[in-house]
């Protein structure tokens, strides 16, 4: 069984997720930890729960979601995995970071690139990669069918959707991603978004005012 732990990091209040099972292997999704206290929180959680970090996945590469990638690479020798179309976002990361007061020491090379439809495995667990552009090129979601949950990054939130006024944002593409990749999932599927509280696919199909 996959256990999910959520921590909220940096001034953008990004949800970072830790997924682990009875083998003790753990993955991190959207490592957003930036300051010393946040990084200690990550270390302490893994140590206290006797977990071995084995993968670092990014739903997309906007700055607020990747601030911890270098820390994870340096501390655990685990390098990020993201969709190849996210690369242009990383090329302006230092300039963008400085505008928000973030110091980006290094942008670690990826361990590999994620592909639409592939299966991510660790321990005895797995997630399916869903390519969902619109909020940003390279955006992906991670779906587990057996436990009926999906980690959506900034694609879908409770009662709203990801903004599309940032570089590579496209509202029509976002709507297409939500309708074809997320709203085709079972209604009881729990949505773990990149910011804010959890919701379900069924609730958003009935109540989200931005979906047309």
C-alpha positions as CSV (number, residue, x, y, z in Angstrom):
1,X,0.0,0.0,0.0
2,X,1.2,3.5,-0.9
3,X,1.4,6.0,2.0
4,X,1.3,9.7,1.1
5,X,2.8,12.4,3.2
6,X,2.3,16.1,2.2
7,X,4.6,18.9,3.2
8,X,4.1,22.5,2.2
9,X,7.2,24.5,1.3
10,X,8.5,28.0,0.3
11,X,6.7,31.3,-0.1
12,X,4.5,29.8,-2.9
13,X,3.1,27.1,-0.5
14,X,3.9,24.3,-2.8
15,X,2.7,20.8,-1.8
16,X,5.6,18.4,-1.8
17,X,4.6,14.7,-1.7
18,X,6.4,11.7,-0.3
19,X,5.1,8.3,-1.4
20,X,6.3,5.2,0.2
21,X,5.3,1.6,0.9
22,X,6.2,-1.3,3.2
23,X,9.5,-1.9,1.5
24,X,10.8,1.4,2.9
25,X,11.5,2.8,-0.6
26,X,10.2,6.4,-1.0
27,X,9.8,8.8,-3.9
28,X,9.4,12.6,-3.7
29,X,7.2,14.6,-6.0
30,X,7.9,18.3,-6.5
31,X,10.8,18.8,-4.1
32,X,10.0,22.5,-3.2
33,X,12.0,22.7,0.0
34,X,14.2,25.8,-0.1
35,X,15.4,27.1,3.3
36,X,17.4,25.2,5.9
37,X,14.4,24.5,8.1
38,X,12.5,22.9,5.2
39,X,15.4,20.8,4.2
40,X,15.8,19.6,7.8
41,X,12.1,18.7,7.7
42,X,12.8,16.4,4.7
43,X,15.8,14.8,6.2
44,X,14.1,14.2,9.5
45,X,11.0,12.7,7.9
46,X,13.0,10.2,5.9
47,X,15.3,9.3,8.9
48,X,12.5,9.1,11.5
49,X,10.4,6.8,9.2
50,X,13.5,4.7,8.1
51,X,12.8,5.5,4.4
52,X,15.2,5.2,1.5
53,X,14.7,7.9,-1.1
54,X,14.9,6.4,-4.6
55,X,13.4,8.8,-7.1
56,X,12.7,12.6,-7.4
57,X,9.8,13.4,-9.8
58,X,8.7,16.8,-11.1
59,X,5.1,17.5,-12.3
60,X,6.6,20.5,-14.1
61,X,9.6,22.8,-13.8
62,X,8.2,26.1,-12.7
63,X,10.6,27.6,-10.1
64,X,8.4,27.1,-7.1
65,X,8.2,23.3,-7.7
66,X,12.0,22.6,-8.3
67,X,13.7,24.6,-5.5
68,X,14.7,21.5,-3.7
69,X,16.1,19.6,-6.6
70,X,19.7,20.6,-6.0
71,X,19.4,19.7,-2.3
72,X,18.0,16.3,-3.1
73,X,20.7,15.7,-5.7
74,X,23.5,16.8,-3.3
75,X,22.2,15.0,-0.2
76,X,20.8,11.8,-1.5
77,X,22.4,11.6,-5.0
78,X,18.9,11.3,-6.5
79,X,18.6,13.4,-9.6
80,X,15.3,14.8,-10.9
81,X,13.0,13.2,-13.5
82,X,10.7,15.4,-15.6
83,X,9.3,15.7,-19.1
84,X,11.7,16.8,-21.8
85,X,9.5,19.6,-22.8
86,X,10.2,21.2,-19.4
87,X,13.7,22.1,-20.5
88,X,13.0,25.7,-21.7
89,X,11.6,26.5,-18.3
90,X,14.9,25.5,-16.6
91,X,16.9,27.8,-19.0
92,X,15.5,30.9,-17.3
93,X,15.4,29.6,-13.7
94,X,18.3,31.6,-12.4
95,X,17.0,34.9,-13.7
96,X,13.5,34.2,-12.6
97,X,14.7,33.0,-9.2
98,X,16.6,36.2,-8.5
99,X,13.4,38.2,-9.2
100,X,11.7,36.4,-6.3
101,X,14.7,36.5,-4.0
102,X,15.7,32.8,-4.5
103,X,19.3,31.9,-5.0
104,X,19.7,29.0,-7.4
105,X,23.1,27.4,-6.8
106,X,22.8,24.7,-9.4
107,X,20.3,23.2,-11.7
108,X,21.1,19.4,-11.5
109,X,21.0,17.3,-14.7
110,X,18.0,15.0,-15.0
111,X,18.3,11.3,-14.2
112,X,16.0,10.7,-17.1
113,X,13.0,12.2,-18.9
114,X,9.4,11.1,-18.3
115,X,7.2,9.8,-21.1
116,X,3.4,10.0,-21.4
117,X,1.9,6.6,-20.5
118,X,5.0,5.1,-18.9
119,X,4.9,3.4,-15.5
120,X,7.0,4.7,-12.6
121,X,8.0,1.9,-10.2
122,X,9.6,1.8,-6.8
123,X,9.4,-0.7,-4.0
124,X,6.2,-2.7,-4.8
125,X,4.4,0.4,-6.0
126,X,3.8,2.2,-9.3
127,X,2.4,5.3,-10.9
128,X,1.3,6.1,-14.4
129,X,2.6,9.2,-16.1
130,X,-0.1,11.4,-17.8
131,X,1.1,14.2,-20.0
132,X,-1.1,17.2,-19.3
133,X,0.2,20.4,-20.9
134,X,-1.6,23.7,-20.6
135,X,-0.4,25.2,-17.4
136,X,3.1,24.7,-18.7
137,X,4.7,22.6,-21.4
138,X,6.1,19.5,-19.9
139,X,3.4,19.2,-17.2
140,X,2.6,15.7,-16.1
141,X,0.3,14.1,-13.6
142,X,0.9,10.8,-11.7
143,X,-1.9,8.3,-11.4
144,X,-2.4,5.2,-9.3
145,X,-5.4,3.1,-10.3
146,X,-5.4,0.6,-7.5
147,X,-5.7,3.2,-4.8
148,X,-7.5,5.7,-7.0
149,X,-5.5,8.9,-6.6
150,X,-3.7,11.3,-8.9
151,X,-1.1,13.9,-8.2
152,X,-1.9,16.8,-10.5
153,X,0.8,19.5,-10.0
154,X,-0.7,22.8,-11.1
155,X,-3.1,21.3,-13.7
156,X,-6.2,20.9,-11.5
157,X,-7.0,22.3,-8.0
158,X,-10.1,22.3,-5.8
159,X,-12.6,24.6,-7.5
160,X,-10.1,26.0,-9.9
161,X,-7.4,25.2,-12.5
162,X,-3.8,26.1,-13.2
163,X,-3.1,29.6,-14.5
164,X,-2.2,29.9,-18.1
165,X,-0.7,33.4,-18.3
166,X,2.9,32.2,-17.7
167,X,5.4,31.2,-20.4
168,X,4.1,28.1,-22.4
169,X,0.7,28.4,-20.8
170,X,-2.3,27.6,-23.0
171,X,-5.9,27.6,-21.7
172,X,-7.3,25.5,-24.5
173,X,-4.5,22.9,-24.1
174,X,-5.2,22.9,-20.3
175,X,-8.9,22.2,-20.8
176,X,-8.1,19.4,-23.3
177,X,-5.7,17.9,-20.8
178,X,-8.2,18.0,-18.0
179,X,-11.1,16.6,-20.1
180,X,-9.1,13.8,-21.8
181,X,-6.6,12.8,-19.1
182,X,-8.2,13.6,-15.7
183,X,-12.0,13.6,-16.2
184,X,-11.7,10.2,-17.7
185,X,-10.5,8.8,-14.4
186,X,-13.0,7.3,-11.9
187,X,-15.0,10.0,-10.1
188,X,-13.8,8.8,-6.6
189,X,-10.2,9.4,-7.6
190,X,-8.6,11.6,-5.0
191,X,-6.8,14.7,-6.4
192,X,-3.6,15.8,-4.7
193,X,-2.8,19.2,-6.2
194,X,0.4,21.2,-6.3
195,X,-1.2,23.9,-4.0
196,X,-4.1,23.8,-1.6
197,X,-6.3,21.0,-0.3
198,X,-7.3,17.7,-1.8
199,X,-10.4,17.1,-3.9
200,X,-11.8,14.4,-6.1
201,X,-12.3,14.0,-9.8
202,X,-16.1,13.7,-9.3
203,X,-16.3,16.8,-7.3
204,X,-14.4,18.9,-9.9
205,X,-16.5,17.5,-12.7
206,X,-19.6,18.7,-11.0
207,X,-18.4,21.9,-9.4
208,X,-15.3,23.4,-11.0
209,X,-16.5,26.6,-12.7
210,X,-13.5,26.8,-15.0
211,X,-14.1,23.6,-16.9
212,X,-16.2,24.0,-19.9
